């Protein structure tokens, strides 16, 4: 397995998690069939890719990256697609999450580089 593979799996896990969460919003409390099915399939795919990631990347760091990037992407989708406003405090908090992911990826010796 190349050093890039765990990061591709982590990226796929993040993308599927974002699809699942966006579909969960559109499922209207799991009352709409298609968005509910998309949610289930996307979350299953997300966890499968996350599991592959955990063969190489430590669980705490992989989860921090997975959840942090997912939070920022979902907040962005919520802002543009669902017209959910973000105030200054929310934007600062999201910026801190991005900074944390950058610090982990750029400086942690615990990750495979």
Gaussian input, Z-matrix of N, CA and C with variables (Angstrom, degrees):
# hf/3-21g

backbone

0 1
 N
 C     1     B1
 C     2     B2     1     A1
 N     3     B3     2     A2     1     D1
 C     4     B4     3     A3     2     D2
 C     5     B5     4     A4     3     D3
 N     6     B6     5     A5     4     D4
 C     7     B7     6     A6     5     D5
 C     8     B8     7     A7     6     D6
 N     9     B9     8     A8     7     D7
 C    10    B10     9     A9     8     D8
 C    11    B11    10    A10     9     D9
 N    12    B12    11    A11    10    D10
 C    13    B13    12    A12    11    D11
 C    14    B14    13    A13    12    D12
 N    15    B15    14    A14    13    D13
 C    16    B16    15    A15    14    D14
 C    17    B17    16    A16    15    D15
 N    18    B18    17    A17    16    D16
 C    19    B19    18    A18    17    D17
 C    20    B20    19    A19    18    D18
 N    21    B21    20    A20    19    D19
 C    22    B22    21    A21    20    D20
 C    23    B23    22    A22    21    D21
 N    24    B24    23    A23    22    D22
 C    25    B25    24    A24    23    D23
 C    26    B26    25    A25    24    D24
 N    27    B27    26    A26    25    D25
 C    28    B28    27    A27    26    D26
 C    29    B29    28    A28    27    D27
 N    30    B30    29    A29    28    D28
 C    31    B31    30    A30    29    D29
 C    32    B32    31    A31    30    D30
 N    33    B33    32    A32    31    D31
 C    34    B34    33    A33    32    D32
 C    35    B35    34    A34    33    D33
 N    36    B36    35    A35    34    D34
 C    37    B37    36    A36    35    D35
 C    38    B38    37    A37    36    D36
 N    39    B39    38    A38    37    D37
 C    40    B40    39    A39    38    D38
 C    41    B41    40    A40    39    D39
 N    42    B42    41    A41    40    D40
 C    43    B43    42    A42    41    D41
 C    44    B44    43    A43    42    D42
 N    45    B45    44    A44    43    D43
 C    46    B46    45    A45    44    D44
 C    47    B47    46    A46    45    D45
 N    48    B48    47    A47    46    D46
 C    49    B49    48    A48    47    D47
 C    50    B50    49    A49    48    D48
 N    51    B51    50    A50    49    D49
 C    52    B52    51    A51    50    D50
 C    53    B53    52    A52    51    D51
 N    54    B54    53    A53    52    D52
 C    55    B55    54    A54    53    D53
 C    56    B56    55    A55    54    D54
 N    57    B57    56    A56    55    D55
 C    58    B58    57    A57    56    D56
 C    59    B59    58    A58    57    D57
 N    60    B60    59    A59    58    D58
 C    61    B61    60    A60    59    D59
 C    62    B62    61    A61    60    D60
 N    63    B63    62    A62    61    D61
 C    64    B64    63    A63    62    D62
 C    65    B65    64    A64    63    D63
 N    66    B66    65    A65    64    D64
 C    67    B67    66    A66    65    D65
 C    68    B68    67    A67    66    D66
 N    69    B69    68    A68    67    D67
 C    70    B70    69    A69    68    D68
 C    71    B71    70    A70    69    D69
 N    72    B72    71    A71    70    D70
 C    73    B73    72    A72    71    D71
 C    74    B74    73    A73    72    D72
 N    75    B75    74    A74    73    D73
 C    76    B76    75    A75    74    D74
 C    77    B77    76    A76    75    D75
 N    78    B78    77    A77    76    D76
 C    79    B79    78    A78    77    D77
 C    80    B80    79    A79    78    D78
 N    81    B81    80    A80    79    D79
 C    82    B82    81    A81    80    D80
 C    83    B83    82    A82    81    D81
 N    84    B84    83    A83    82    D82
 C    85    B85    84    A84    83    D83
 C    86    B86    85    A85    84    D84
 N    87    B87    86    A86    85    D85
 C    88    B88    87    A87    86    D86
 C    89    B89    88    A88    87    D87
 N    90    B90    89    A89    88    D88
 C    91    B91    90    A90    89    D89
 C    92    B92    91    A91    90    D90
 N    93    B93    92    A92    91    D91
 C    94    B94    93    A93    92    D92
 C    95    B95    94    A94    93    D93
 N    96    B96    95    A95    94    D94
 C    97    B97    96    A96    95    D95
 C    98    B98    97    A97    96    D96
 N    99    B99    98    A98    97    D97
 C   100   B100    99    A99    98    D98
 C   101   B101   100   A100    99    D99
 N   102   B102   101   A101   100   D100
 C   103   B103   102   A102   101   D101
 C   104   B104   103   A103   102   D102
 N   105   B105   104   A104   103   D103
 C   106   B106   105   A105   104   D104
 C   107   B107   106   A106   105   D105
 N   108   B108   107   A107   106   D106
 C   109   B109   108   A108   107   D107
 C   110   B110   109   A109   108   D108
 N   111   B111   110   A110   109   D109
 C   112   B112   111   A111   110   D110
 C   113   B113   112   A112   111   D111
 N   114   B114   113   A113   112   D112
 C   115   B115   114   A114   113   D113
 C   116   B116   115   A115   114   D114
 N   117   B117   116   A116   115   D115
 C   118   B118   117   A117   116   D116
 C   119   B119   118   A118   117   D117
 N   120   B120   119   A119   118   D118
 C   121   B121   120   A120   119   D119
 C   122   B122   121   A121   120   D120
 N   123   B123   122   A122   121   D121
 C   124   B124   123   A123   122   D122
 C   125   B125   124   A124   123   D123
 N   126   B126   125   A125   124   D124
 C   127   B127   126   A126   125   D125
 C   128   B128   127   A127   126   D126
 N   129   B129   128   A128   127   D127
 C   130   B130   129   A129   128   D128
 C   131   B131   130   A130   129   D129
 N   132   B132   131   A131   130   D130
 C   133   B133   132   A132   131   D131
 C   134   B134   133   A133   132   D132
 N   135   B135   134   A134   133   D133
 C   136   B136   135   A135   134   D134
 C   137   B137   136   A136   135   D135
 N   138   B138   137   A137   136   D136
 C   139   B139   138   A138   137   D137
 C   140   B140   139   A139   138   D138
 N   141   B141   140   A140   139   D139
 C   142   B142   141   A141   140   D140
 C   143   B143   142   A142   141   D141
 N   144   B144   143   A143   142   D142
 C   145   B145   144   A144   143   D143
 C   146   B146   145   A145   144   D144
 N   147   B147   146   A146   145   D145
 C   148   B148   147   A147   146   D146
 C   149   B149   148   A148   147   D147
 N   150   B150   149   A149   148   D148
 C   151   B151   150   A150   149   D149
 C   152   B152   151   A151   150   D150
 N   153   B153   152   A152   151   D151
 C   154   B154   153   A153   152   D152
 C   155   B155   154   A154   153   D153
 N   156   B156   155   A155   154   D154
 C   157   B157   156   A156   155   D155
 C   158   B158   157   A157   156   D156
 N   159   B159   158   A158   157   D157
 C   160   B160   159   A159   158   D158
 C   161   B161   160   A160   159   D159
 N   162   B162   161   A161   160   D160
 C   163   B163   162   A162   161   D161
 C   164   B164   163   A163   162   D162
 N   165   B165   164   A164   163   D163
 C   166   B166   165   A165   164   D164
 C   167   B167   166   A166   165   D165
 N   168   B168   167   A167   166   D166
 C   169   B169   168   A168   167   D167
 C   170   B170   169   A169   168   D168
 N   171   B171   170   A170   169   D169
 C   172   B172   171   A171   170   D170
 C   173   B173   172   A172   171   D171
 N   174   B174   173   A173   172   D172
 C   175   B175   174   A174   173   D173
 C   176   B176   175   A175   174   D174
 N   177   B177   176   A176   175   D175
 C   178   B178   177   A177   176   D176
 C   179   B179   178   A178   177   D177
 N   180   B180   179   A179   178   D178
 C   181   B181   180   A180   179   D179
 C   182   B182   181   A181   180   D180
 N   183   B183   182   A182   181   D181
 C   184   B184   183   A183   182   D182
 C   185   B185   184   A184   183   D183
 N   186   B186   185   A185   184   D184
 C   187   B187   186   A186   185   D185
 C   188   B188   187   A187   186   D186
 N   189   B189   188   A188   187   D187
 C   190   B190   189   A189   188   D188
 C   191   B191   190   A190   189   D189
 N   192   B192   191   A191   190   D190
 C   193   B193   192   A192   191   D191
 C   194   B194   193   A193   192   D192
 N   195   B195   194   A194   193   D193
 C   196   B196   195   A195   194   D194
 C   197   B197   196   A196   195   D195
 N   198   B198   197   A197   196   D196
 C   199   B199   198   A198   197   D197
 C   200   B200   199   A199   198   D198
 N   201   B201   200   A200   199   D199
 C   202   B202   201   A201   200   D200
 C   203   B203   202   A202   201   D201
 N   204   B204   203   A203   202   D202
 C   205   B205   204   A204   203   D203
 C   206   B206   205   A205   204   D204
 N   207   B207   206   A206   205   D205
 C   208   B208   207   A207   206   D206
 C   209   B209   208   A208   207   D207
 N   210   B210   209   A209   208   D208
 C   211   B211   210   A210   209   D209
 C   212   B212   211   A211   210   D210
 N   213   B213   212   A212   211   D211
 C   214   B214   213   A213   212   D212
 C   215   B215   214   A214   213   D213
 N   216   B216   215   A215   214   D214
 C   217   B217   216   A216   215   D215
 C   218   B218   217   A217   216   D216
 N   219   B219   218   A218   217   D217
 C   220   B220   219   A219   218   D218
 C   221   B221   220   A220   219   D219
 N   222   B222   221   A221   220   D220
 C   223   B223   222   A222   221   D221
 C   224   B224   223   A223   222   D222
 N   225   B225   224   A224   223   D223
 C   226   B226   225   A225   224   D224
 C   227   B227   226   A226   225   D225
 N   228   B228   227   A227   226   D226
 C   229   B229   228   A228   227   D227
 C   230   B230   229   A229   228   D228
 N   231   B231   230   A230   229   D229
 C   232   B232   231   A231   230   D230
 C   233   B233   232   A232   231   D231
 N   234   B234   233   A233   232   D232
 C   235   B235   234   A234   233   D233
 C   236   B236   235   A235   234   D234
 N   237   B237   236   A236   235   D235
 C   238   B238   237   A237   236   D236
 C   239   B239   238   A238   237   D237
 N   240   B240   239   A239   238   D238
 C   241   B241   240   A240   239   D239
 C   242   B242   241   A241   240   D240
 N   243   B243   242   A242   241   D241
 C   244   B244   243   A243   242   D242
 C   245   B245   244   A244   243   D243
 N   246   B246   245   A245   244   D244
 C   247   B247   246   A246   245   D245
 C   248   B248   247   A247   246   D246
 N   249   B249   248   A248   247   D247
 C   250   B250   249   A249   248   D248
 C   251   B251   250   A250   249   D249
 N   252   B252   251   A251   250   D250
 C   253   B253   252   A252   251   D251
 C   254   B254   253   A253   252   D252
 N   255   B255   254   A254   253   D253
 C   256   B256   255   A255   254   D254
 C   257   B257   256   A256   255   D255
 N   258   B258   257   A257   256   D256
 C   259   B259   258   A258   257   D257
 C   260   B260   259   A259   258   D258
 N   261   B261   260   A260   259   D259
 C   262   B262   261   A261   260   D260
 C   263   B263   262   A262   261   D261
 N   264   B264   263   A263   262   D262
 C   265   B265   264   A264   263   D263
 C   266   B266   265   A265   264   D264
 N   267   B267   266   A266   265   D265
 C   268   B268   267   A267   266   D266
 C   269   B269   268   A268   267   D267
 N   270   B270   269   A269   268   D268
 C   271   B271   270   A270   269   D269
 C   272   B272   271   A271   270   D270
 N   273   B273   272   A272   271   D271
 C   274   B274   273   A273   272   D272
 C   275   B275   274   A274   273   D273
 N   276   B276   275   A275   274   D274
 C   277   B277   276   A276   275   D275
 C   278   B278   277   A277   276   D276
 N   279   B279   278   A278   277   D277
 C   280   B280   279   A279   278   D278
 C   281   B281   280   A280   279   D279
 N   282   B282   281   A281   280   D280
 C   283   B283   282   A282   281   D281
 C   284   B284   283   A283   282   D282
 N   285   B285   284   A284   283   D283
 C   286   B286   285   A285   284   D284
 C   287   B287   286   A286   285   D285
 N   288   B288   287   A287   286   D286
 C   289   B289   288   A288   287   D287
 C   290   B290   289   A289   288   D288
 N   291   B291   290   A290   289   D289
 C   292   B292   291   A291   290   D290
 C   293   B293   292   A292   291   D291
 N   294   B294   293   A293   292   D292
 C   295   B295   294   A294   293   D293
 C   296   B296   295   A295   294   D294
 N   297   B297   296   A296   295   D295
 C   298   B298   297   A297   296   D296
 C   299   B299   298   A298   297   D297
 N   300   B300   299   A299   298   D298
 C   301   B301   300   A300   299   D299
 C   302   B302   301   A301   300   D300
 N   303   B303   302   A302   301   D301
 C   304   B304   303   A303   302   D302
 C   305   B305   304   A304   303   D303
 N   306   B306   305   A305   304   D304
 C   307   B307   306   A306   305   D305
 C   308   B308   307   A307   306   D306
 N   309   B309   308   A308   307   D307
 C   310   B310   309   A309   308   D308
 C   311   B311   310   A310   309   D309
 N   312   B312   311   A311   310   D310
 C   313   B313   312   A312   311   D311
 C   314   B314   313   A313   312   D312
 N   315   B315   314   A314   313   D313
 C   316   B316   315   A315   314   D314
 C   317   B317   316   A316   315   D315
 N   318   B318   317   A317   316   D316
 C   319   B319   318   A318   317   D317
 C   320   B320   319   A319   318   D318
 N   321   B321   320   A320   319   D319
 C   322   B322   321   A321   320   D320
 C   323   B323   322   A322   321   D321
 N   324   B324   323   A323   322   D322
 C   325   B325   324   A324   323   D323
 C   326   B326   325   A325   324   D324
 N   327   B327   326   A326   325   D325
 C   328   B328   327   A327   326   D326
 C   329   B329   328   A328   327   D327
 N   330   B330   329   A329   328   D328
 C   331   B331   330   A330   329   D329
 C   332   B332   331   A331   330   D330
 N   333   B333   332   A332   331   D331
 C   334   B334   333   A333   332   D332
 C   335   B335   334   A334   333   D333
 N   336   B336   335   A335   334   D334
 C   337   B337   336   A336   335   D335
 C   338   B338   337   A337   336   D336

   B1=1.4463
   B2=1.5277
   B3=1.3244
   B4=1.4566
   B5=1.5188
   B6=1.3260
   B7=1.4658
   B8=1.5251
   B9=1.3108
   B10=1.4569
   B11=1.5280
   B12=1.3141
   B13=1.4607
   B14=1.5327
   B15=1.3407
   B16=1.4680
   B17=1.5282
   B18=1.3210
   B19=1.4609
   B20=1.5278
   B21=1.3294
   B22=1.4652
   B23=1.5221
   B24=1.3322
   B25=1.4651
   B26=1.5225
   B27=1.3392
   B28=1.4623
   B29=1.5265
   B30=1.3216
   B31=1.4650
   B32=1.5261
   B33=1.3248
   B34=1.4690
   B35=1.5283
   B36=1.3320
   B37=1.4654
   B38=1.5222
   B39=1.3171
   B40=1.4633
   B41=1.5225
   B42=1.3279
   B43=1.4691
   B44=1.5303
   B45=1.3332
   B46=1.4706
   B47=1.5270
   B48=1.3358
   B49=1.4713
   B50=1.5175
   B51=1.3219
   B52=1.4617
   B53=1.5324
   B54=1.3220
   B55=1.4732
   B56=1.5241
   B57=1.3268
   B58=1.4643
   B59=1.5187
   B60=1.3156
   B61=1.4587
   B62=1.5224
   B63=1.3186
   B64=1.4659
   B65=1.5259
   B66=1.3227
   B67=1.4658
   B68=1.5273
   B69=1.3237
   B70=1.4639
   B71=1.5239
   B72=1.3184
   B73=1.4680
   B74=1.5194
   B75=1.3327
   B76=1.4659
   B77=1.5304
   B78=1.3307
   B79=1.4682
   B80=1.5303
   B81=1.3264
   B82=1.4702
   B83=1.5258
   B84=1.3381
   B85=1.4667
   B86=1.5102
   B87=1.3127
   B88=1.4753
   B89=1.5273
   B90=1.3358
   B91=1.4684
   B92=1.5289
   B93=1.3252
   B94=1.4647
   B95=1.5184
   B96=1.3231
   B97=1.4598
   B98=1.5263
   B99=1.3249
   B100=1.4674
   B101=1.5305
   B102=1.3342
   B103=1.4710
   B104=1.5380
   B105=1.3170
   B106=1.4668
   B107=1.5235
   B108=1.3259
   B109=1.4585
   B110=1.5308
   B111=1.3256
   B112=1.4684
   B113=1.5253
   B114=1.3255
   B115=1.4643
   B116=1.5251
   B117=1.3128
   B118=1.4678
   B119=1.5242
   B120=1.3283
   B121=1.4680
   B122=1.5297
   B123=1.3202
   B124=1.4687
   B125=1.5254
   B126=1.3247
   B127=1.4671
   B128=1.5315
   B129=1.3167
   B130=1.4710
   B131=1.5266
   B132=1.3188
   B133=1.4692
   B134=1.5271
   B135=1.3205
   B136=1.4581
   B137=1.5285
   B138=1.3191
   B139=1.4608
   B140=1.5258
   B141=1.3243
   B142=1.4628
   B143=1.5344
   B144=1.3289
   B145=1.4613
   B146=1.5258
   B147=1.3269
   B148=1.4588
   B149=1.5247
   B150=1.3166
   B151=1.4666
   B152=1.5313
   B153=1.3331
   B154=1.4638
   B155=1.5273
   B156=1.3208
   B157=1.4601
   B158=1.5279
   B159=1.3351
   B160=1.4654
   B161=1.5261
   B162=1.3321
   B163=1.4654
   B164=1.5229
   B165=1.3327
   B166=1.4601
   B167=1.5264
   B168=1.3201
   B169=1.4636
   B170=1.5270
   B171=1.3425
   B172=1.4649
   B173=1.5293
   B174=1.3303
   B175=1.4604
   B176=1.5265
   B177=1.3135
   B178=1.4565
   B179=1.5136
   B180=1.3151
   B181=1.4600
   B182=1.5235
   B183=1.3280
   B184=1.4682
   B185=1.5234
   B186=1.3268
   B187=1.4701
   B188=1.5254
   B189=1.3344
   B190=1.4654
   B191=1.5268
   B192=1.3198
   B193=1.4635
   B194=1.5260
   B195=1.3367
   B196=1.4721
   B197=1.5258
   B198=1.3181
   B199=1.4623
   B200=1.5225
   B201=1.3386
   B202=1.4554
   B203=1.5111
   B204=1.3167
   B205=1.4672
   B206=1.5249
   B207=1.3331
   B208=1.4631
   B209=1.5202
   B210=1.3429
   B211=1.4680
   B212=1.5236
   B213=1.3153
   B214=1.4646
   B215=1.5308
   B216=1.3171
   B217=1.4734
   B218=1.5260
   B219=1.3236
   B220=1.4687
   B221=1.5205
   B222=1.3304
   B223=1.4629
   B224=1.5252
   B225=1.3226
   B226=1.4640
   B227=1.5303
   B228=1.3215
   B229=1.4704
   B230=1.5219
   B231=1.3276
   B232=1.4635
   B233=1.5185
   B234=1.3219
   B235=1.4558
   B236=1.5333
   B237=1.3338
   B238=1.4605
   B239=1.5303
   B240=1.3209
   B241=1.4671
   B242=1.5242
   B243=1.3409
   B244=1.4639
   B245=1.5276
   B246=1.3306
   B247=1.4702
   B248=1.5237
   B249=1.3284
   B250=1.4570
   B251=1.5239
   B252=1.3173
   B253=1.4576
   B254=1.5295
   B255=1.3314
   B256=1.4578
   B257=1.5215
   B258=1.3356
   B259=1.4601
   B260=1.5208
   B261=1.3064
   B262=1.4668
   B263=1.5229
   B264=1.3196
   B265=1.4673
   B266=1.5240
   B267=1.3344
   B268=1.4619
   B269=1.5154
   B270=1.3177
   B271=1.4648
   B272=1.5324
   B273=1.3167
   B274=1.4696
   B275=1.5218
   B276=1.3271
   B277=1.4643
   B278=1.5175
   B279=1.3122
   B280=1.4668
   B281=1.5282
   B282=1.3252
   B283=1.4636
   B284=1.5232
   B285=1.3248
   B286=1.4678
   B287=1.5265
   B288=1.3257
   B289=1.4690
   B290=1.5325
   B291=1.3240
   B292=1.4668
   B293=1.5249
   B294=1.3292
   B295=1.4707
   B296=1.5286
   B297=1.3228
   B298=1.4600
   B299=1.5164
   B300=1.3110
   B301=1.4692
   B302=1.5255
   B303=1.3271
   B304=1.4658
   B305=1.5243
   B306=1.3223
   B307=1.4697
   B308=1.5266
   B309=1.3349
   B310=1.4687
   B311=1.5289
   B312=1.3202
   B313=1.4698
   B314=1.5167
   B315=1.3058
   B316=1.4480
   B317=1.5219
   B318=1.3318
   B319=1.4469
   B320=1.5288
   B321=1.3240
   B322=1.4595
   B323=1.5246
   B324=1.2986
   B325=1.4732
   B326=1.5262
   B327=1.3312
   B328=1.4624
   B329=1.5255
   B330=1.3276
   B331=1.4673
   B332=1.5210
   B333=1.3378
   B334=1.4615
   B335=1.5285
   B336=1.3180
   B337=1.4785
   B338=1.5098
   A1=108.14
   A2=117.27
   A3=120.60
   A4=110.25
   A5=116.54
   A6=121.15
   A7=111.43
   A8=117.49
   A9=121.65
   A10=112.36
   A11=117.58
   A12=121.83
   A13=113.96
   A14=120.34
   A15=117.70
   A16=112.43
   A17=117.02
   A18=119.81
   A19=111.39
   A20=117.40
   A21=119.84
   A22=110.26
   A23=116.82
   A24=120.52
   A25=110.63
   A26=117.07
   A27=120.51
   A28=110.28
   A29=117.56
   A30=120.70
   A31=110.84
   A32=116.89
   A33=120.40
   A34=110.36
   A35=117.17
   A36=120.93
   A37=110.51
   A38=116.86
   A39=121.19
   A40=110.67
   A41=116.85
   A42=120.61
   A43=110.43
   A44=117.19
   A45=119.51
   A46=111.46
   A47=117.62
   A48=119.96
   A49=110.50
   A50=116.92
   A51=121.29
   A52=110.71
   A53=116.90
   A54=120.38
   A55=109.79
   A56=116.47
   A57=120.45
   A58=112.70
   A59=116.73
   A60=119.90
   A61=111.36
   A62=117.50
   A63=120.39
   A64=110.58
   A65=116.21
   A66=120.22
   A67=111.07
   A68=116.85
   A69=120.35
   A70=110.09
   A71=117.23
   A72=121.06
   A73=109.95
   A74=116.29
   A75=120.12
   A76=113.29
   A77=117.33
   A78=120.20
   A79=112.63
   A80=115.70
   A81=121.20
   A82=110.95
   A83=114.53
   A84=119.72
   A85=112.98
   A86=116.67
   A87=123.89
   A88=112.57
   A89=116.04
   A90=119.65
   A91=112.38
   A92=117.81
   A93=121.98
   A94=107.94
   A95=116.85
   A96=122.67
   A97=113.62
   A98=118.26
   A99=120.07
   A100=111.78
   A101=119.66
   A102=117.49
   A103=112.42
   A104=117.82
   A105=120.94
   A106=110.96
   A107=116.89
   A108=120.71
   A109=111.15
   A110=116.22
   A111=119.62
   A112=109.60
   A113=117.03
   A114=121.53
   A115=110.79
   A116=116.96
   A117=120.92
   A118=112.13
   A119=116.66
   A120=120.81
   A121=110.41
   A122=116.82
   A123=120.38
   A124=110.90
   A125=118.15
   A126=119.89
   A127=110.76
   A128=117.46
   A129=119.75
   A130=110.29
   A131=116.92
   A132=120.54
   A133=110.73
   A134=116.39
   A135=120.09
   A136=111.16
   A137=116.55
   A138=119.32
   A139=112.05
   A140=117.04
   A141=119.50
   A142=110.32
   A143=117.05
   A144=119.68
   A145=111.61
   A146=116.82
   A147=119.39
   A148=110.43
   A149=117.08
   A150=121.11
   A151=110.96
   A152=117.92
   A153=120.69
   A154=110.58
   A155=115.79
   A156=120.96
   A157=111.03
   A158=115.77
   A159=120.61
   A160=113.33
   A161=117.50
   A162=119.68
   A163=110.53
   A164=117.02
   A165=121.67
   A166=113.38
   A167=116.49
   A168=121.09
   A169=108.81
   A170=118.34
   A171=120.72
   A172=111.61
   A173=116.17
   A174=122.31
   A175=112.41
   A176=118.60
   A177=120.28
   A178=112.69
   A179=116.02
   A180=119.88
   A181=111.47
   A182=116.86
   A183=119.80
   A184=110.33
   A185=116.31
   A186=119.69
   A187=110.83
   A188=117.42
   A189=120.47
   A190=110.80
   A191=116.57
   A192=120.64
   A193=110.39
   A194=116.27
   A195=121.70
   A196=110.70
   A197=116.42
   A198=118.94
   A199=111.57
   A200=117.60
   A201=119.95
   A202=112.88
   A203=116.40
   A204=119.68
   A205=110.05
   A206=116.67
   A207=120.13
   A208=112.35
   A209=117.01
   A210=121.25
   A211=110.68
   A212=116.34
   A213=120.36
   A214=110.17
   A215=117.53
   A216=119.81
   A217=111.45
   A218=117.72
   A219=120.56
   A220=110.93
   A221=117.27
   A222=119.67
   A223=110.61
   A224=116.58
   A225=121.05
   A226=110.79
   A227=116.40
   A228=120.12
   A229=110.31
   A230=116.29
   A231=120.08
   A232=111.70
   A233=115.95
   A234=121.04
   A235=110.99
   A236=116.31
   A237=119.91
   A238=113.85
   A239=118.07
   A240=120.17
   A241=112.87
   A242=116.06
   A243=119.85
   A244=112.35
   A245=116.95
   A246=122.90
   A247=113.19
   A248=116.36
   A249=121.98
   A250=108.11
   A251=116.15
   A252=121.91
   A253=111.36
   A254=115.20
   A255=122.33
   A256=107.45
   A257=116.11
   A258=118.82
   A259=110.41
   A260=116.13
   A261=121.25
   A262=111.57
   A263=116.99
   A264=119.76
   A265=111.13
   A266=117.10
   A267=120.53
   A268=111.00
   A269=116.80
   A270=120.55
   A271=111.03
   A272=117.46
   A273=120.51
   A274=109.88
   A275=116.67
   A276=120.30
   A277=112.24
   A278=117.10
   A279=120.82
   A280=110.64
   A281=116.50
   A282=120.05
   A283=111.77
   A284=116.77
   A285=120.27
   A286=111.23
   A287=116.83
   A288=119.95
   A289=109.63
   A290=116.67
   A291=120.47
   A292=110.13
   A293=116.70
   A294=120.25
   A295=110.49
   A296=117.33
   A297=120.49
   A298=112.51
   A299=117.17
   A300=120.72
   A301=109.84
   A302=117.47
   A303=120.67
   A304=110.68
   A305=117.31
   A306=120.81
   A307=110.66
   A308=116.92
   A309=120.48
   A310=110.21
   A311=116.25
   A312=119.97
   A313=113.16
   A314=117.52
   A315=119.58
   A316=114.94
   A317=116.85
   A318=118.73
   A319=115.69
   A320=118.40
   A321=119.60
   A322=110.97
   A323=116.03
   A324=121.48
   A325=110.28
   A326=117.36
   A327=121.55
   A328=112.85
   A329=116.31
   A330=120.34
   A331=110.82
   A332=117.16
   A333=119.51
   A334=109.57
   A335=117.10
   A336=121.02
   A337=109.87
   D1=128.90
   D2=-179.68
   D3=-74.65
   D4=163.41
   D5=179.66
   D6=-64.74
   D7=-23.21
   D8=-179.44
   D9=-78.35
   D10=-27.58
   D11=-174.45
   D12=-56.40
   D13=-46.71
   D14=179.32
   D15=-61.64
   D16=-32.83
   D17=179.17
   D18=-73.25
   D19=-33.88
   D20=174.58
   D21=-67.06
   D22=-40.46
   D23=176.59
   D24=-64.37
   D25=-40.84
   D26=178.55
   D27=-65.33
   D28=-41.07
   D29=176.99
   D30=-61.92
   D31=-42.30
   D32=177.83
   D33=-64.14
   D34=-40.93
   D35=178.07
   D36=-60.16
   D37=-41.50
   D38=179.43
   D39=-66.07
   D40=-46.00
   D41=-179.39
   D42=-60.29
   D43=-46.16
   D44=-179.77
   D45=-66.83
   D46=-34.78
   D47=177.52
   D48=-65.18
   D49=-40.79
   D50=178.85
   D51=-66.45
   D52=-41.39
   D53=175.72
   D54=-61.34
   D55=-45.24
   D56=-179.44
   D57=-62.17
   D58=-43.24
   D59=-179.02
   D60=-70.06
   D61=-39.32
   D62=176.41
   D63=-63.10
   D64=-41.57
   D65=178.39
   D66=-68.01
   D67=-33.37
   D68=177.38
   D69=-61.49
   D70=-41.63
   D71=176.13
   D72=-61.30
   D73=-42.99
   D74=-178.01
   D75=-74.99
   D76=-14.04
   D77=-178.75
   D78=-75.79
   D79=-10.75
   D80=179.61
   D81=52.78
   D82=58.85
   D83=178.25
   D84=72.83
   D85=32.86
   D86=-178.29
   D87=61.32
   D88=29.97
   D89=178.40
   D90=-98.21
   D91=-9.83
   D92=177.11
   D93=-107.73
   D94=125.25
   D95=-170.42
   D96=-61.72
   D97=-55.16
   D98=-172.95
   D99=-62.94
   D100=-50.36
   D101=177.84
   D102=-62.29
   D103=-31.18
   D104=177.79
   D105=-66.87
   D106=-41.42
   D107=177.75
   D108=-67.78
   D109=-41.13
   D110=177.32
   D111=-60.73
   D112=-41.26
   D113=177.88
   D114=-57.91
   D115=-50.34
   D116=-177.61
   D117=-62.22
   D118=-45.51
   D119=-179.11
   D120=-66.73
   D121=-43.33
   D122=-178.31
   D123=-65.50
   D124=-42.22
   D125=178.34
   D126=-65.60
   D127=-39.60
   D128=177.64
   D129=-62.14
   D130=-44.37
   D131=178.29
   D132=-64.23
   D133=-40.14
   D134=179.61
   D135=-60.69
   D136=-46.77
   D137=-179.63
   D138=-68.03
   D139=-33.29
   D140=177.11
   D141=-64.69
   D142=-47.04
   D143=178.49
   D144=-66.06
   D145=-35.85
   D146=176.67
   D147=-64.40
   D148=-38.05
   D149=178.24
   D150=-62.19
   D151=-41.39
   D152=176.68
   D153=-63.46
   D154=-38.86
   D155=179.21
   D156=-60.05
   D157=-38.85
   D158=-174.62
   D159=-71.17
   D160=-6.68
   D161=172.88
   D162=-68.13
   D163=-25.07
   D164=-173.68
   D165=-120.87
   D166=-43.43
   D167=-175.73
   D168=-94.37
   D169=133.87
   D170=178.80
   D171=-56.15
   D172=142.59
   D173=-172.19
   D174=-57.69
   D175=-42.55
   D176=-178.25
   D177=-64.34
   D178=-40.99
   D179=-179.84
   D180=-73.57
   D181=-41.94
   D182=178.06
   D183=-61.60
   D184=-42.76
   D185=-179.37
   D186=-67.40
   D187=-38.47
   D188=178.30
   D189=-61.68
   D190=-43.56
   D191=179.55
   D192=-68.70
   D193=-46.26
   D194=-178.87
   D195=-59.00
   D196=-50.07
   D197=-177.09
   D198=-73.64
   D199=-39.54
   D200=-178.54
   D201=-63.73
   D202=-49.41
   D203=178.92
   D204=-65.59
   D205=-39.09
   D206=177.58
   D207=-61.05
   D208=-42.18
   D209=178.48
   D210=-59.86
   D211=-47.41
   D212=-177.87
   D213=-65.00
   D214=-43.66
   D215=179.92
   D216=-65.52
   D217=-42.95
   D218=179.54
   D219=-65.41
   D220=-40.28
   D221=177.32
   D222=-62.45
   D223=-39.22
   D224=178.59
   D225=-66.83
   D226=-44.19
   D227=177.17
   D228=-63.15
   D229=-42.33
   D230=177.90
   D231=-59.01
   D232=-38.91
   D233=-179.29
   D234=-66.73
   D235=-48.98
   D236=-174.52
   D237=-85.05
   D238=-39.22
   D239=-173.84
   D240=-90.33
   D241=-37.60
   D242=-175.33
   D243=-107.55
   D244=8.23
   D245=178.44
   D246=53.62
   D247=41.08
   D248=178.36
   D249=-96.28
   D250=115.74
   D251=-175.06
   D252=-70.86
   D253=146.24
   D254=173.40
   D255=-117.64
   D256=124.00
   D257=178.35
   D258=-85.89
   D259=-179.37
   D260=-176.37
   D261=-59.33
   D262=-44.14
   D263=-179.60
   D264=-61.47
   D265=-40.66
   D266=178.39
   D267=-64.08
   D268=-42.34
   D269=179.85
   D270=-65.74
   D271=-39.71
   D272=176.67
   D273=-63.51
   D274=-45.59
   D275=178.56
   D276=-60.05
   D277=-43.07
   D278=177.66
   D279=-64.05
   D280=-38.46
   D281=176.44
   D282=-62.34
   D283=-38.38
   D284=177.57
   D285=-66.66
   D286=-36.21
   D287=176.76
   D288=-63.87
   D289=-45.81
   D290=177.93
   D291=-59.68
   D292=-43.85
   D293=178.97
   D294=-60.97
   D295=-40.11
   D296=178.48
   D297=-63.17
   D298=-42.50
   D299=178.14
   D300=-64.37
   D301=-40.13
   D302=178.53
   D303=-63.82
   D304=-43.26
   D305=179.09
   D306=-62.36
   D307=-45.07
   D308=179.33
   D309=-59.46
   D310=-49.41
   D311=-176.31
   D312=-72.07
   D313=-32.57
   D314=-175.55
   D315=-87.38
   D316=-27.28
   D317=-169.54
   D318=-125.71
   D319=-15.80
   D320=-177.27
   D321=-72.38
   D322=131.03
   D323=175.67
   D324=-85.10
   D325=-2.57
   D326=179.78
   D327=-80.91
   D328=-15.30
   D329=-178.52
   D330=-94.69
   D331=148.58
   D332=172.33
   D333=-73.17
   D334=126.49
   D335=179.60
   D336=-116.95

